Amino acid sequence: MTKRSTIDRAVRSTGPLAALALAMLPGAALAVPADPSGTWLTKDGRARIRVEKCGPQEKNICGYVVWLKVPLNDKGQPRVDFKNPDPKKQARPSLGHQLIMGLKPNADSRFEGKIYNSEEGKSYDVTIWTEERNELSIRGCMLAILCGSETWMRVNDVLPGQLTGPTNGPGGPRADAEWTPKAGPATASAPGVTTGTAKPAPKPAPKPAAAPAE
């Protein structure tokens, strides 16, 4: 057997091990999930959900109710999140509330975390992903054993009553406090750049006393 063939056999036999070792390196990155940002119609057609990036460096996914088929209760008043376990949130409008809570990418190139169901006042484990541009797959689980899946469809039109403003801005949905962007620290301005806080103007130098008349 030649020296060359011996080397080739060694490379072929250790190839899978080398690949495994490479995958275990700290720098080995997972595939980035497809961005699910957009506005989606739920399977039952009763709500539209805006999904967008959020969190530090926008690596998480959040979602907000931006349209309700039935926005008013039996008394003709806007629906509120009265079943929320947090008393401070029970009076907030159902339209515009956050239901997808900062999902994170997982090893399966999907986003996972918690989703809030205002009709029950409960949160569940959820995984979302998109393989088709106009379809968003949702899989929710309770106690990790009772799971169900459904598909939301992308919508591009705007219906009457739909929130279209930016999140936390005029005419937009509202993020929960933990997902509201924090104001960054003030930074020093470059020379010649005026900041929002003006410095007081220097006082004029006192005038010299007038010479006495002769």
MDAnalysis code that builds the backbone (N, CA, C; Angstrom):
import MDAnalysis as mda
import numpy as np

u = mda.Universe.empty(642, n_residues=214, atom_resindex=np.repeat(np.arange(214), 3), trajectory=True)
u.add_TopologyAttr("name", ["N", "CA", "C"] * 214)
u.add_TopologyAttr("resid", np.arange(1, 215))
u.add_TopologyAttr("resname", ["MET", "THR", "LYS", "ARG", "SER", "THR", "ILE", "ASP", "ARG", "ALA", "VAL", "ARG", "SER", "THR", "GLY", "PRO", "LEU", "ALA", "ALA", "LEU", "ALA", "LEU", "ALA", "MET", "LEU", "PRO", "GLY", "ALA", "ALA", "LEU", "ALA", "VAL", "PRO", "ALA", "ASP", "PRO", "SER", "GLY", "THR", "TRP", "LEU", "THR", "LYS", "ASP", "GLY", "ARG", "ALA", "ARG", "ILE", "ARG", "VAL", "GLU", "LYS", "CYS", "GLY", "PRO", "GLN", "GLU", "LYS", "ASN", "ILE", "CYS", "GLY", "TYR", "VAL", "VAL", "TRP", "LEU", "LYS", "VAL", "PRO", "LEU", "ASN", "ASP", "LYS", "GLY", "GLN", "PRO", "ARG", "VAL", "ASP", "PHE", "LYS", "ASN", "PRO", "ASP", "PRO", "LYS", "LYS", "GLN", "ALA", "ARG", "PRO", "SER", "LEU", "GLY", "HIS", "GLN", "LEU", "ILE", "MET", "GLY", "LEU", "LYS", "PRO", "ASN", "ALA", "ASP", "SER", "ARG", "PHE", "GLU", "GLY", "LYS", "ILE", "TYR", "ASN", "SER", "GLU", "GLU", "GLY", "LYS", "SER", "TYR", "ASP", "VAL", "THR", "ILE", "TRP", "THR", "GLU", "GLU", "ARG", "ASN", "GLU", "LEU", "SER", "ILE", "ARG", "GLY", "CYS", "MET", "LEU", "ALA", "ILE", "LEU", "CYS", "GLY", "SER", "GLU", "THR", "TRP", "MET", "ARG", "VAL", "ASN", "ASP", "VAL", "LEU", "PRO", "GLY", "GLN", "LEU", "THR", "GLY", "PRO", "THR", "ASN", "GLY", "PRO", "GLY", "GLY", "PRO", "ARG", "ALA", "ASP", "ALA", "GLU", "TRP", "THR", "PRO", "LYS", "ALA", "GLY", "PRO", "ALA", "THR", "ALA", "SER", "ALA", "PRO", "GLY", "VAL", "THR", "THR", "GLY", "THR", "ALA", "LYS", "PRO", "ALA", "PRO", "LYS", "PRO", "ALA", "PRO", "LYS", "PRO", "ALA", "ALA", "ALA", "PRO", "ALA", "GLU"])
u.atoms.positions = np.array([
    [0.857, -1.197, 0.000],
    [0.000, 0.000, 0.000],
    [0.890, 1.244, 0.000],
    [0.558, 2.177, -0.846],
    [1.384, 3.376, -0.952],
    [1.086, 4.325, 0.194],
    [2.040, 5.224, 0.388],
    [1.860, 6.226, 1.431],
    [0.648, 7.093, 1.151],
    [0.402, 7.404, -0.142],
    [-0.727, 8.252, -0.525],
    [-2.054, 7.603, -0.186],
    [-2.208, 6.299, -0.505],
    [-3.467, 5.620, -0.235],
    [-3.722, 5.506, 1.258],
    [-2.665, 5.350, 2.038],
    [-2.821, 5.280, 3.490],
    [-3.365, 6.590, 4.035],
    [-2.873, 7.700, 3.527],
    [-3.358, 9.016, 3.964],
    [-4.816, 9.205, 3.567],
    [-5.187, 8.807, 2.328],
    [-6.559, 8.956, 1.863],
    [-7.518, 8.179, 2.748],
    [-7.133, 6.943, 3.107],
    [-7.995, 6.126, 3.955],
    [-8.156, 6.759, 5.330],
    [-7.101, 7.332, 5.841],
    [-7.175, 7.980, 7.150],
    [-8.116, 9.174, 7.114],
    [-8.061, 9.953, 6.031],
    [-8.940, 11.116, 5.896],
    [-10.395, 10.677, 5.814],
    [-10.665, 9.614, 4.999],
    [-12.046, 9.149, 4.841],
    [-12.594, 8.593, 6.145],
    [-11.781, 7.888, 6.891],
    [-12.262, 7.264, 8.119],
    [-12.492, 8.268, 9.234],
    [-11.777, 9.365, 9.237],
    [-11.932, 10.364, 10.296],
    [-12.820, 11.520, 9.873],
    [-13.316, 11.499, 8.628],
    [-14.146, 12.608, 8.149],
    [-15.349, 12.881, 9.029],
    [-16.203, 11.876, 9.340],
    [-17.372, 12.122, 10.184],
    [-17.000, 12.655, 11.558],
    [-15.912, 12.129, 12.140],
    [-15.494, 12.611, 13.449],
    [-15.051, 14.061, 13.379],
    [-14.359, 14.382, 12.301],
    [-13.917, 15.771, 12.141],
    [-15.108, 16.702, 11.996],
    [-16.122, 16.259, 11.255],
    [-17.319, 17.086, 11.082],
    [-18.029, 17.284, 12.409],
    [-18.106, 16.198, 13.214],
    [-18.747, 16.308, 14.516],
    [-17.982, 17.258, 15.418],
    [-16.659, 17.139, 15.398],
    [-15.838, 18.026, 16.221],
    [-16.013, 19.473, 15.808],
    [-16.131, 19.706, 14.505],
    [-16.324, 21.066, 14.008],
    [-17.648, 21.625, 14.478],
    [-18.696, 20.788, 14.467],
    [-20.019, 21.252, 14.886],
    [-20.057, 21.591, 16.365],
    [-19.147, 20.965, 17.140],
    [-19.150, 21.191, 18.579],
    [-18.296, 22.371, 18.990],
    [-17.620, 22.982, 18.049],
    [-16.787, 24.127, 18.379],
    [-17.648, 25.275, 18.880],
    [-17.149, 26.077, 19.842],
    [-17.941, 27.195, 20.369],
    [-18.389, 28.164, 19.298],
    [-17.620, 28.319, 18.247],
    [-17.959, 29.287, 17.215],
    [-18.921, 28.773, 16.174],
    [-19.317, 27.493, 16.269],
    [-20.227, 26.937, 15.268],
    [-21.598, 27.563, 15.439],
    [-22.106, 28.261, 14.427],
    [-23.361, 28.999, 14.531],
    [-24.527, 28.168, 14.018],
    [-25.697, 28.379, 14.653],
    [-26.911, 27.724, 14.201],
    [-27.497, 28.508, 13.036],
    [-28.277, 27.828, 12.233],
    [-28.928, 28.501, 11.114],
    [-29.911, 29.531, 11.651],
    [-29.935, 30.705, 11.056],
    [-30.820, 31.775, 11.500],
    [-32.233, 31.506, 10.984],
    [-33.256, 31.544, 11.867],
    [-34.623, 31.309, 11.400],
    [-35.061, 32.382, 10.409],
    [-35.967, 32.021, 9.512],
    [-36.528, 32.993, 8.579],
    [-37.294, 34.056, 9.356],
    [-37.155, 35.295, 8.947],
    [-37.801, 36.416, 9.629],
    [-39.319, 36.344, 9.427],
    [-40.106, 36.209, 10.516],
    [-41.561, 36.117, 10.380],
    [-42.273, 37.461, 10.446],
    [-41.541, 38.552, 10.355],
    [-42.150, 39.875, 10.489],
    [-43.242, 40.090, 9.450],
    [-44.314, 40.756, 9.888],
    [-45.432, 41.041, 8.998],
    [-46.725, 41.065, 9.787],
    [-47.835, 41.249, 9.088],
    [-49.152, 41.219, 9.711],
    [-49.860, 39.950, 9.263],
    [-50.411, 39.215, 10.233],
    [-50.950, 37.886, 9.970],
    [-52.388, 37.769, 10.464],
    [-53.217, 37.096, 9.669],
    [-54.605, 36.822, 10.041],
    [-54.659, 35.463, 10.715],
    [-55.234, 35.423, 11.923],
    [-55.315, 34.156, 12.644],
    [-56.237, 33.181, 11.913],
    [-56.103, 31.906, 12.242],
    [-56.842, 30.862, 11.542],
    [-58.347, 31.075, 11.623],
    [-58.850, 31.523, 12.787],
    [-60.291, 31.718, 12.940],
    [-60.768, 33.042, 12.355],
    [-59.847, 33.876, 11.867],
    [-60.223, 35.124, 11.223],
    [-60.680, 36.215, 12.166],
    [-60.462, 36.033, 13.463],
    [-60.979, 37.005, 14.424],
    [-59.976, 38.080, 14.814],
    [-58.732, 37.933, 14.387],
    [-57.724, 38.925, 14.779],
    [-56.606, 38.987, 13.758],
    [-55.966, 40.141, 13.716],
    [-54.748, 40.318, 12.935],
    [-53.624, 40.621, 13.908],
    [-52.505, 39.948, 13.706],
    [-51.377, 40.058, 14.617],
    [-50.172, 40.618, 13.873],
    [-49.618, 41.697, 14.393],
    [-48.381, 42.228, 13.826],
    [-47.202, 41.553, 14.529],
    [-46.345, 40.926, 13.752],
    [-45.148, 40.258, 14.270],
    [-43.935, 41.055, 13.813],
    [-43.034, 41.331, 14.742],
    [-41.862, 42.131, 14.405],
    [-40.707, 41.816, 15.350],
    [-39.519, 42.221, 14.955],
    [-38.342, 42.014, 15.791],
    [-38.392, 42.945, 16.998],
    [-37.801, 42.478, 18.108],
    [-37.816, 43.273, 19.326],
    [-36.653, 42.844, 20.212],
    [-36.530, 43.486, 21.360],
    [-35.501, 43.106, 22.311],
    [-34.129, 43.651, 21.962],
    [-33.144, 43.327, 22.812],
    [-31.773, 43.792, 22.565],
    [-31.267, 43.349, 21.198],
    [-30.798, 44.274, 20.433],
    [-30.263, 44.016, 19.092],
    [-31.308, 43.381, 18.169],
    [-32.579, 43.472, 18.547],
    [-33.692, 42.958, 17.732],
    [-33.494, 41.486, 17.359],
    [-33.066, 40.687, 18.333],
    [-32.878, 39.260, 18.096],
    [-34.093, 38.438, 18.516],
    [-35.076, 39.107, 19.148],
    [-36.287, 38.421, 19.583],
    [-37.441, 38.741, 18.649],
    [-38.559, 38.041, 18.851],
    [-39.761, 38.268, 18.058],
    [-40.926, 38.557, 19.005],
    [-41.619, 39.665, 18.761],
    [-42.799, 40.034, 19.539],
    [-44.001, 40.144, 18.603],
    [-45.197, 40.077, 19.184],
    [-46.407, 40.169, 18.371],
    [-47.509, 40.905, 19.112],
    [-48.330, 41.653, 18.364],
    [-49.353, 42.510, 18.944],
    [-50.660, 42.376, 18.164],
    [-51.780, 42.485, 18.881],
    [-53.089, 42.476, 18.234],
    [-53.326, 43.850, 17.624],
    [-53.445, 43.929, 16.303],
    [-53.648, 45.229, 15.652],
    [-55.033, 45.351, 15.021],
    [-55.816, 44.284, 15.068],
    [-57.186, 44.355, 14.543],
    [-58.006, 43.244, 15.168],
    [-59.262, 43.563, 15.512],
    [-60.198, 42.582, 16.044],
    [-61.477, 42.613, 15.226],
    [-61.962, 41.445, 14.869],
    [-63.214, 41.363, 14.125],
    [-64.366, 41.886, 14.964],
    [-64.312, 41.613, 16.275],
    [-65.337, 42.104, 17.208],
    [-64.614, 42.908, 18.293],
    [-64.394, 44.190, 18.062],
    [-63.613, 44.986, 19.020],
    [-64.400, 45.446, 20.243],
    [-65.744, 45.333, 20.204],
    [-66.582, 45.813, 21.298],
    [-67.215, 44.648, 22.051],
    [-67.485, 44.860, 23.343],
    [-68.148, 43.834, 24.142],
    [-69.664, 43.957, 24.022],
    [-70.388, 43.188, 24.814],
    [-71.850, 43.181, 24.731],
    [-72.469, 44.524, 25.100],
    [-71.719, 45.361, 25.798],
    [-72.223, 46.671, 26.201],
    [-71.827, 47.764, 25.214],
    [-71.192, 47.358, 24.116],
    [-70.787, 48.331, 23.120],
    [-69.541, 49.102, 23.482],
    [-68.781, 48.592, 24.443],
    [-67.551, 49.249, 24.867],
    [-66.342, 48.456, 24.374],
    [-65.199, 49.119, 24.191],
    [-64.000, 48.400, 23.740],
    [-63.653, 47.249, 24.688],
    [-63.321, 46.116, 24.125],
    [-62.940, 44.958, 24.932],
    [-61.656, 45.254, 25.705],
    [-61.606, 44.721, 26.923],
    [-60.413, 44.884, 27.749],
    [-59.921, 43.511, 28.191],
    [-58.695, 43.488, 28.663],
    [-58.026, 42.237, 29.047],
    [-58.370, 41.884, 30.498],
    [-59.669, 41.717, 30.804],
    [-60.103, 41.594, 32.196],
    [-59.713, 40.271, 32.855],
    [-59.318, 39.273, 32.080],
    [-58.908, 37.989, 32.660],
    [-57.402, 37.911, 32.923],
    [-56.695, 38.979, 32.646],
    [-55.245, 38.968, 32.853],
    [-54.927, 38.734, 34.331],
    [-53.990, 37.829, 34.650],
    [-53.643, 37.583, 36.054],
    [-52.970, 38.775, 36.731],
    [-52.473, 39.720, 35.947],
    [-51.865, 40.927, 36.500],
    [-52.943, 42.002, 36.621],
    [-53.344, 42.358, 37.841],
    [-54.412, 43.353, 38.008],
    [-54.139, 44.664, 37.284],
    [-52.863, 45.018, 37.128],
    [-52.530, 46.278, 36.471],
    [-52.854, 46.261, 34.981],
    [-53.034, 45.063, 34.412],
    [-53.287, 44.954, 32.977],
    [-54.744, 44.633, 32.649],
    [-55.574, 44.476, 33.665],
    [-56.943, 44.031, 33.422],
    [-57.817, 45.094, 32.766],
    [-57.408, 46.345, 32.836],
    [-58.193, 47.414, 32.217],
    [-57.629, 47.839, 30.867],
    [-56.554, 47.223, 30.419],
    [-55.962, 47.634, 29.145],
    [-56.817, 47.134, 27.986],
    [-56.892, 47.880, 26.902],
    [-57.688, 47.443, 25.750],
    [-57.137, 46.157, 25.142],
    [-58.036, 45.305, 24.688],
    [-57.602, 44.086, 23.999],
    [-56.937, 44.434, 22.673],
    [-57.463, 45.452, 22.006],
    [-56.861, 45.897, 20.756],
    [-55.552, 46.612, 21.059],
    [-54.470, 46.078, 20.538],
    [-53.171, 46.701, 20.734],
    [-52.304, 46.043, 21.784],
    [-52.827, 45.028, 22.494],
    [-52.003, 44.426, 23.543],
    [-50.993, 43.444, 22.954],
    [-49.941, 43.186, 23.700],
    [-48.886, 42.259, 23.270],
    [-49.261, 40.839, 23.667],
    [-49.146, 39.902, 22.717],
    [-49.436, 38.503, 23.031],
    [-48.263, 37.575, 22.754],
    [-47.327, 37.962, 21.898],
    [-46.134, 37.150, 21.635],
    [-44.968, 37.812, 22.354],
    [-44.365, 37.056, 23.271],
    [-43.455, 37.634, 24.249],
    [-41.976, 37.365, 23.962],
    [-41.398, 38.091, 23.055],
    [-39.957, 38.036, 22.859],
    [-39.401, 36.655, 22.590],
    [-39.928, 35.973, 21.574],
    [-39.468, 34.626, 21.257],
    [-38.003, 34.637, 20.848],
    [-37.317, 33.533, 21.156],
    [-35.890, 33.406, 20.837],
    [-35.662, 32.302, 19.809],
    [-34.610, 32.413, 18.999],
    [-34.290, 31.341, 18.051],
    [-33.903, 30.068, 18.806],
    [-34.308, 28.908, 18.261],
    [-33.913, 27.644, 18.878],
    [-33.037, 26.832, 17.927],
    [-32.688, 25.621, 18.333],
    [-31.776, 24.786, 17.551],
    [-32.406, 24.282, 16.262],
    [-33.738, 24.379, 16.157],
    [-34.435, 23.921, 14.954],
    [-34.675, 25.049, 13.965],
    [-34.006, 26.176, 14.159],
    [-34.166, 27.350, 13.288],
    [-35.605, 27.851, 13.300],
    [-36.187, 27.839, 14.496],
    [-37.520, 28.394, 14.706],
    [-37.444, 29.330, 15.901],
    [-38.534, 30.048, 16.157],
    [-38.591, 30.919, 17.320],
    [-39.503, 30.284, 18.363],
    [-39.091, 30.326, 19.626],
    [-39.892, 29.722, 20.681],
    [-39.911, 30.620, 21.909],
    [-40.972, 30.452, 22.717],
    [-41.122, 31.258, 23.917],
    [-42.538, 31.146, 24.433],
    [-43.140, 32.289, 24.776],
    [-44.472, 32.312, 25.359],
    [-45.440, 33.130, 24.507],
    [-46.698, 32.670, 24.490],
    [-47.781, 33.413, 23.848],
    [-48.910, 33.548, 24.860],
    [-49.534, 34.723, 24.900],
    [-50.590, 35.007, 25.872],
    [-51.949, 34.940, 25.198],
    [-52.883, 34.214, 25.821],
    [-54.253, 34.092, 25.323],
    [-55.161, 34.922, 26.220],
    [-55.595, 36.075, 25.733],
    [-56.401, 36.973, 26.558],
    [-57.790, 36.414, 26.843],
    [-58.292, 35.498, 26.007],
    [-59.613, 34.923, 26.250],
    [-59.613, 34.012, 27.473],
    [-58.437, 33.502, 27.830],
    [-58.321, 32.644, 29.002],
    [-57.503, 33.290, 30.112],
    [-56.759, 34.325, 29.764],
    [-55.877, 34.943, 30.743],
    [-54.701, 34.061, 31.102],
    [-54.253, 33.237, 30.147],
    [-53.160, 32.299, 30.407],
    [-52.102, 32.396, 29.313],
    [-50.888, 31.989, 29.676],
    [-49.776, 31.962, 28.726],
    [-49.376, 30.523, 28.442],
    [-48.925, 30.286, 27.211],
    [-48.558, 28.939, 26.792],
    [-47.212, 28.969, 26.072],
    [-46.555, 27.806, 26.065],
    [-45.348, 27.662, 25.252],
    [-45.738, 27.697, 23.782],
    [-44.931, 28.355, 22.978],
    [-45.254, 28.466, 21.560],
    [-43.983, 28.399, 20.727],
    [-44.114, 27.854, 19.545],
    [-43.047, 27.851, 18.548],
    [-43.633, 28.365, 17.247],
    [-42.951, 29.296, 16.590],
    [-43.435, 29.808, 15.313],
    [-42.319, 29.723, 14.286],
    [-42.709, 29.537, 13.056],
    [-41.732, 29.491, 11.961],
    [-42.456, 29.722, 10.646],
    [-41.719, 30.092, 9.643],
    [-42.289, 30.299, 8.320],
    [-41.424, 29.619, 7.273],
    [-42.066, 28.784, 6.476],
    [-41.393, 28.113, 5.362],
    [-41.892, 28.650, 4.026],
    [-43.112, 29.179, 4.043],
    [-43.686, 29.847, 2.877],
    [-43.875, 31.314, 3.235],
    [-43.583, 32.203, 2.299],
    [-43.598, 33.626, 2.598],
    [-44.933, 34.094, 3.160],
    [-46.033, 33.532, 2.711],
    [-47.354, 34.008, 3.111],
    [-48.029, 33.132, 4.155],
    [-47.265, 32.237, 4.786],
    [-47.827, 31.368, 5.813],
    [-46.933, 31.374, 7.052],
    [-47.570, 31.487, 8.218],
    [-46.847, 31.436, 9.486],
    [-47.388, 30.265, 10.296],
    [-46.523, 29.332, 10.628],
    [-46.925, 28.152, 11.397],
    [-46.793, 28.450, 12.886],
    [-47.833, 28.087, 13.642],
    [-47.883, 28.318, 15.077],
    [-48.127, 26.985, 15.770],
    [-47.292, 26.656, 16.735],
    [-47.497, 25.441, 17.514],
    [-47.461, 25.811, 18.988],
    [-48.586, 25.613, 19.672],
    [-48.672, 25.942, 21.086],
    [-48.863, 24.701, 21.926],
    [-48.288, 24.712, 23.127],
    [-48.361, 23.548, 24.012],
    [-48.705, 23.975, 25.436],
    [-49.509, 23.136, 26.099],
    [-49.828, 23.320, 27.501],
    [-49.294, 22.107, 28.253],
    [-48.460, 22.338, 29.238],
    [-47.833, 21.270, 30.018],
    [-46.952, 20.376, 29.160],
    [-46.530, 20.874, 28.017],
    [-45.601, 20.176, 27.117],
    [-46.172, 18.885, 26.544],
    [-47.448, 18.601, 26.775],
    [-48.020, 17.360, 26.235],
    [-49.262, 17.624, 25.387],
    [-50.011, 18.649, 25.716],
    [-51.208, 18.981, 24.946],
    [-50.844, 20.081, 23.964],
    [-50.606, 19.703, 22.734],
    [-50.127, 20.657, 21.732],
    [-51.081, 20.727, 20.549],
    [-51.108, 21.865, 19.910],
    [-51.909, 22.048, 18.709],
    [-51.215, 23.002, 17.767],
    [-51.473, 22.846, 16.486],
    [-50.830, 23.689, 15.474],
    [-51.879, 24.340, 14.593],
    [-51.549, 25.506, 14.065],
    [-52.400, 26.167, 13.091],
    [-51.539, 27.066, 12.224],
    [-52.132, 27.553, 11.159],
    [-51.409, 28.398, 10.206],
    [-52.093, 29.751, 10.102],
    [-51.311, 30.813, 10.210],
    [-51.810, 32.162, 9.986],
    [-51.398, 32.600, 8.592],
    [-52.215, 33.443, 7.978],
    [-51.959, 33.895, 6.617],
    [-51.544, 35.367, 6.613],
    [-50.564, 35.686, 5.797],
    [-50.091, 37.067, 5.687],
    [-51.154, 37.941, 5.024],
    [-51.322, 39.155, 5.534],
    [-52.241, 40.125, 4.937],
    [-51.470, 41.417, 4.680],
    [-51.810, 42.068, 3.592],
    [-51.130, 43.309, 3.213],
    [-52.068, 44.506, 3.156],
    [-53.381, 44.251, 3.237],
    [-54.330, 45.357, 3.207],
    [-54.556, 45.874, 4.624],
    [-55.332, 46.953, 4.724],
    [-55.658, 47.550, 6.018],
    [-57.171, 47.648, 6.128],
    [-57.714, 47.123, 7.229],
    [-59.151, 47.148, 7.455],
    [-59.525, 48.297, 8.386],
    [-60.783, 48.745, 8.347],
    [-61.219, 49.783, 9.284],
    [-60.977, 49.342, 10.728],
    [-60.434, 50.238, 11.519],
    [-60.159, 49.926, 12.914],
    [-58.811, 49.281, 13.163],
    [-58.045, 49.015, 12.116],
    [-56.745, 48.361, 12.286],
    [-55.689, 49.377, 12.705],
    [-54.877, 49.003, 13.685],
    [-53.784, 49.865, 14.129],
    [-52.649, 49.805, 13.118],
    [-52.208, 50.959, 12.678],
    [-51.149, 51.008, 11.665],
    [-49.924, 51.793, 12.120],
    [-50.012, 52.448, 13.283],
    [-48.892, 53.240, 13.770],
    [-47.780, 52.367, 14.321],
    [-46.618, 52.962, 14.595],
    [-45.489, 52.196, 15.138],
    [-45.779, 51.716, 16.553],
    [-45.163, 50.633, 16.944],
    [-45.339, 50.112, 18.293],
    [-44.928, 51.159, 19.319],
    [-45.822, 51.396, 20.289],
    [-45.646, 52.403, 21.342],
    [-45.732, 53.829, 20.807],
    [-46.156, 53.988, 19.562],
    [-46.313, 55.311, 18.985],
    [-47.778, 55.622, 18.738],
    [-48.074, 56.803, 18.204],
    [-49.457, 57.175, 17.919],
    [-50.118, 56.189, 16.959],
    [-51.312, 55.727, 17.320],
    [-52.052, 54.820, 16.454],
    [-51.449, 53.442, 16.324],
    [-50.594, 53.049, 17.268],
    [-49.951, 51.738, 17.193],
    [-50.212, 50.903, 18.430],
    [-49.807, 49.640, 18.414],
    [-49.974, 48.769, 19.587],
    [-48.996, 49.149, 20.689],
    [-49.158, 48.513, 21.853],
    [-48.332, 48.854, 23.011],
    [-47.592, 47.614, 23.512],
    [-46.298, 47.750, 23.665],
    [-45.488, 46.645, 24.179],
    [-45.585, 46.590, 25.696],
    [-45.513, 45.382, 26.256],
    [-45.425, 45.245, 27.703],
    [-44.146, 45.921, 28.187],
    [-44.139, 46.286, 29.461],
    [-43.026, 47.065, 30.001],
    [-41.676, 46.395, 29.775],
    [-41.633, 45.059, 29.935],
    [-40.339, 44.380, 29.800],
    [-39.829, 44.357, 28.365],
    [-40.709, 44.676, 27.402],
    [-40.289, 44.681, 25.998],
    [-40.338, 46.076, 25.382],
    [-40.504, 47.078, 26.243],
    [-40.466, 48.455, 25.772],
    [-39.018, 48.919, 25.710],
    [-38.555, 49.415, 24.571],
    [-37.154, 49.857, 24.462],
    [-36.819, 50.895, 25.517],
    [-35.680, 50.708, 26.153],
    [-35.213, 51.659, 27.163],
    [-34.403, 52.755, 26.488],
    [-34.554, 53.962, 26.995],
    [-33.788, 55.083, 26.451],
    [-32.320, 54.885, 26.774],
    [-31.474, 55.058, 25.782],
    [-30.038, 54.872, 25.980],
    [-29.434, 56.042, 26.724],
    [-28.230, 55.857, 27.300],
    [-27.567, 56.951, 28.018],
    [-27.182, 58.068, 27.071],
    [-27.148, 59.265, 27.605],
    [-26.774, 60.423, 26.788],
    [-25.319, 60.300, 26.368],
    [-25.061, 60.662, 25.148],
    [-23.696, 60.591, 24.626],
    [-23.158, 61.989, 24.398],
    [-21.854, 62.108, 24.499],
    [-21.216, 63.408, 24.288],
    [-21.358, 63.814, 22.836],
    [-21.661, 65.068, 22.609],
    [-21.845, 65.538, 21.244],
    [-20.515, 65.936, 20.637],
    [-20.450, 65.848, 19.336],
    [-19.231, 66.226, 18.626],
    [-19.064, 67.733, 18.664],
    [-17.839, 68.221, 18.508],
    [-17.615, 69.675, 18.511],
    [-18.477, 70.358, 17.457],
    [-19.122, 71.437, 17.886],
    [-19.922, 72.198, 16.943],
    [-21.339, 71.689, 16.787],
    [-21.695, 70.558, 17.490],
    [-23.043, 70.010, 17.390],
    [-23.829, 70.442, 18.601],
    [-24.996, 70.980, 18.383],
    [-25.828, 71.466, 19.469],
    [-26.696, 70.344, 19.995],
    [-26.725, 70.121, 21.310],
    [-27.571, 69.099, 21.908],
    [-28.882, 69.715, 22.329],
    [-29.763, 68.861, 22.887],
    [-31.082, 69.350, 23.264],
    [-31.056, 70.254, 24.480],
    [-30.007, 70.214, 25.290],
    [-29.923, 71.049, 26.481],
    [-28.949, 72.187, 26.218],
    [-29.463, 73.389, 26.203],
    [-28.621, 74.546, 25.893],
    [-27.918, 75.037, 27.147],
    [-26.677, 75.462, 27.015],
    [-25.936, 76.029, 28.125],
    [-26.344, 77.485, 28.302],
    [-26.363, 77.954, 29.554],
    [-26.734, 79.362, 29.758],
    [-25.718, 80.291, 29.105],
    [-26.229, 81.366, 28.550],
    [-25.346, 82.329, 27.887],
    [-24.472, 83.024, 28.923],
    [-23.206, 83.294, 28.590],
    [-22.323, 83.980, 29.555],
    [-22.823, 85.392, 29.831],
    [-22.646, 85.819, 31.086],
    [-23.077, 87.159, 31.446],
    [-22.140, 88.188, 30.818],
    [-22.693, 89.298, 30.358],
    [-21.827, 90.328, 29.755],
    [-20.887, 90.928, 30.800],
    [-19.692, 91.298, 30.358],
    [-18.713, 91.907, 31.273],
    [-19.223, 93.265, 31.736],
    [-18.985, 93.604, 32.989],
    [-19.467, 94.914, 33.483],
    [-18.799, 96.069, 32.730],
    [-19.581, 97.100, 32.490],
    [-19.048, 98.267, 31.790],
    [-18.151, 99.072, 32.730],
    [-17.074, 99.652, 32.181],
    [-16.202, 100.478, 33.046],
    [-16.933, 101.726, 33.518],
    [-16.615, 102.142, 34.733],
    [-17.278, 103.327, 35.291],
    [-16.931, 104.566, 34.470],
    [-17.913, 105.431, 34.293],
    [-17.684, 106.651, 33.511],
    [-16.735, 107.591, 34.259],
    [-15.877, 108.264, 33.499],
    [-14.937, 109.208, 34.119],
    [-15.693, 110.411, 34.646],
    [-15.292, 110.968, 35.804],
    [-16.006, 112.142, 36.344],
    [-15.878, 113.343, 35.413],
    [-16.943, 114.103, 35.326],
    [-16.934, 115.286, 34.448],
    [-15.971, 116.323, 34.996],
    [-15.229, 116.994, 34.119],
    [-14.275, 118.025, 34.555],
    [-14.983, 119.351, 34.726],
])
